[in-house]
Amino acid sequence: MATGSKQRLPAPRDTLIEAGLMGLALLPTLVSFYISLVTGDGHWFQRSGALMVLFSVGVEYHRKHLMSCQYLSLSETTEGVSTRMARIIIRFWRAVPFACYFAIVVGTLIWSYGDLLFA
């Protein structure tokens, strides 16, 4: 990630896209869990597992696309960005794959067995 003495960061747009997709992976699951609790129908929660997997795969696809087109993901240098903010952004980008793979596994389990929690 380093070029000379400057370290490059992903563009703010890319960070927002990744965070938005991760939010879309979690939000329907939480809402449908609540709906399934209230109604007693587990199929709402079970179907949300498919959405969780879909959006998590979307995050990973976006990430792989950025890695193949580095000029898009490395458009902003650390000039004008505080060191603390740069560390937060770098930590976020390093954690994304782990959160993504975890969400894919959990989403698959919800998709296949989520209705059994409410049986």
Secondary structure as UniProt FT lines:
FT   STRAND          2..3
FT   TURN            4..5
FT   STRAND          6..9
FT   HELIX           12..39
FT   HELIX           43..68
FT   HELIX           70..73
FT   STRAND          76..77
FT   TURN            79..80
FT   HELIX           83..113
FT   HELIX           114..118
//
